Amino acid sequence: MLQVPAAQWLHSGVSISSPRRQLVLHGRTAATGRIRRVPLDLTDLELETAARACRALAYQEEQAAKRMQSPGIRGPIVNAAKRAAALAERFEGARKKA
């Protein structure tokens, strides 16, 4: 088994003395190092709330990007707005399926 230093376990949610210490590292399995996907089981109201929050974030980021003078600084903010809008669409799509 892979032994991991205690310093890397501070925020993992697993006690340093736990036997699971060798198996989990920040949500990743020690053997593969891949992040495990956690399925979300959200209600219709929770999906709607998440979509609204993402839409609000996208709007705020768009407004912040409009205020920026430098195109170099504006680019990452516009990208963040696009990511938030895309995430809102995913939440809305999941809501329509439910």
C-alpha positions in Angstrom: 0.0 0.0 0.0 1.0 3.6 -0.7 1.9 5.5 2.4 1.1 9.2 2.2 2.6 11.9 4.5 0.3 13.3 7.2 0.6 16.8 5.8 -1.3 15.7 2.7 -4.2 14.5 4.8 -5.1 17.7 6.5 -8.1 18.5 4.4 -9.1 15.0 3.2 -11.7 14.4 5.9 -10.0 11.2 7.0 -8.4 10.9 10.3 -4.6 10.4 10.2 -5.0 7.3 12.4 -7.8 5.9 10.2 -7.2 2.6 8.3 -8.8 4.3 5.3 -5.8 6.7 5.2 -4.0 4.4 2.8 -6.9 4.2 0.4 -8.2 7.8 0.0 -6.3 10.9 -0.9 -8.4 14.1 -1.4 -11.2 12.2 -3.0 -8.8 10.1 -5.1 -7.9 6.5 -4.8 -4.3 6.1 -4.0 -3.8 3.3 -6.5 -5.1 5.1 -9.6 -4.9 8.7 -8.6 -8.2 9.4 -10.4 -10.9 11.5 -9.0 -14.0 9.4 -8.3 -17.3 10.8 -9.7 -20.0 11.4 -7.2 -23.5 11.2 -8.6 -25.7 14.1 -7.6 -29.2 13.3 -6.5 -30.8 16.8 -6.6 -34.4 17.6 -6.3 -36.2 19.8 -8.9 -36.0 22.8 -6.6 -32.3 22.3 -6.0 -31.6 22.0 -9.7 -33.6 25.2 -10.3 -31.7 27.0 -7.5 -28.3 25.9 -8.9 -29.3 27.0 -12.4 -30.4 30.4 -11.1 -27.2 30.8 -9.2 -25.1 30.0 -12.2 -27.1 32.4 -14.4 -26.6 35.1 -11.8 -22.9 34.4 -11.7 -22.7 34.5 -15.5 -24.5 37.9 -15.6 -22.2 39.3 -12.9 -19.1 38.1 -14.8 -20.4 39.5 -18.1 -20.9 42.9 -16.4 -17.4 42.8 -14.9 -15.9 42.0 -18.3 -17.7 44.9 -19.8 -16.0 47.2 -17.3 -12.5 45.9 -18.0 -10.4 48.1 -20.2 -7.7 45.6 -21.0 -8.6 42.7 -23.4 -6.0 40.5 -21.7 -7.8 40.8 -18.4 -11.2 40.6 -20.0 -10.7 37.3 -21.7 -10.6 35.1 -18.5 -13.6 36.8 -17.1 -15.6 36.3 -20.3 -14.5 32.6 -20.2 -15.8 32.3 -16.6 -19.1 33.8 -17.6 -19.4 31.3 -20.5 -18.6 28.4 -18.1 -21.2 29.5 -15.6 -23.8 29.8 -18.4 -22.9 26.4 -19.7 -23.2 24.9 -16.2 -26.6 26.6 -15.8 -27.7 25.0 -19.1 -26.6 21.6 -17.7 -28.7 22.1 -14.5 -31.7 23.2 -16.6 -31.3 20.2 -18.9 -31.2 17.8 -15.9 -34.3 19.5 -14.5 -36.2 18.9 -17.7 -35.3 15.2 -17.6 -36.5 14.9 -14.1 
